[in-house]
């Protein structure tokens, strides 16, 4: 099992939920999911409005189910600009809104242990960071359906254990996750740097996050 990157010669499947998703069998993904209260509603709505305006200015209908595919067809410079816009949302996540349950080392370890549990068996786990209110990770070796099922498994199991740890009930995670098909080794290295630098950008102290880097 190894990390495979996007091959434009191989068919891609697009599925649609609240967020568009891309699949290429056995590829590598950068995945983010967050706690249910991690971003204030007004901030989320403002970001969606800015995204819609950005897409419309470039001739892409933001209501088109295939807007992500059309975005991927834009020149690299414009895709970089879109990622720059998206960083505003990442900044809000790093502001640690909400109750930030993963700031507790015991709760963060629950997530980290669940990610490592089937590494090398069901999937190949890349670097990850467990932040106070969200998780970033790289994972390879999964087809689209299996990848989504595995995310659901990670979230369901960790939510049960964390709620038990904190004596809480109810929804812990946002329903959907963000996933990006990793296009190249260069992009893979960029995502690794983003993961490693996330705690410093959020001004977290040791013990307030868990960063794991896959041995070279």
Rosetta blueprint (number, residue, H / E / L):
1 X L
2 X L
3 X L
4 X L
5 X L
6 X L
7 X L
8 X L
9 X L
10 X L
11 X L
12 X L
13 X E
14 X E
15 X E
16 X E
17 X L
18 X L
19 X L
20 X E
21 X E
22 X E
23 X E
24 X L
25 X L
26 X L
27 X L
28 X L
29 X E
30 X E
31 X E
32 X E
33 X E
34 X E
35 X E
36 X L
37 X L
38 X L
39 X L
40 X L
41 X H
42 X H
43 X H
44 X H
45 X H
46 X H
47 X H
48 X H
49 X H
50 X H
51 X H
52 X H
53 X H
54 X H
55 X H
56 X H
57 X H
58 X L
59 X L
60 X L
61 X L
62 X L
63 X L
64 X L
65 X L
66 X L
67 X H
68 X H
69 X H
70 X H
71 X H
72 X H
73 X L
74 X L
75 X L
76 X H
77 X H
78 X H
79 X H
80 X H
81 X H
82 X H
83 X H
84 X H
85 X H
86 X H
87 X H
88 X H
89 X H
90 X H
91 X H
92 X H
93 X H
94 X H
95 X L
96 X L
97 X L
98 X L
99 X L
100 X L
101 X H
102 X H
103 X H
104 X L
105 X H
106 X H
107 X H
108 X H
109 X H
110 X H
111 X H
112 X H
113 X H
114 X H
115 X H
116 X H
117 X H
118 X L
119 X E
120 X L
121 X L
122 X L
123 X E
124 X E
125 X E
126 X E
127 X E
128 X E
129 X E
130 X E
131 X L
132 X L
133 X L
134 X E
135 X E
136 X E
137 X E
138 X E
139 X E
140 X E
141 X L
142 X L
143 X L
144 X H
145 X H
146 X H
147 X H
148 X H
149 X H
150 X H
151 X H
152 X H
153 X H
154 X H
155 X H
156 X H
157 X H
158 X H
159 X H
160 X H
161 X H
162 X H
163 X H
164 X H
165 X H
166 X H
167 X L
168 X L
169 X L
170 X L
171 X L
172 X L
173 X E
174 X L
175 X L
176 X L
177 X L
178 X E
179 X E
180 X E
181 X E
182 X L
183 X L
184 X L
185 X H
186 X H
187 X H
188 X H
189 X H
190 X H
191 X H
192 X H
193 X H
194 X H
195 X H
196 X H
197 X H
198 X H
199 X H
200 X H
201 X H
202 X L
203 X L
204 X L
205 X L
206 X L
207 X L
208 X L
209 X L
210 X E
211 X E
212 X E
213 X L
214 X L
215 X L
216 X L
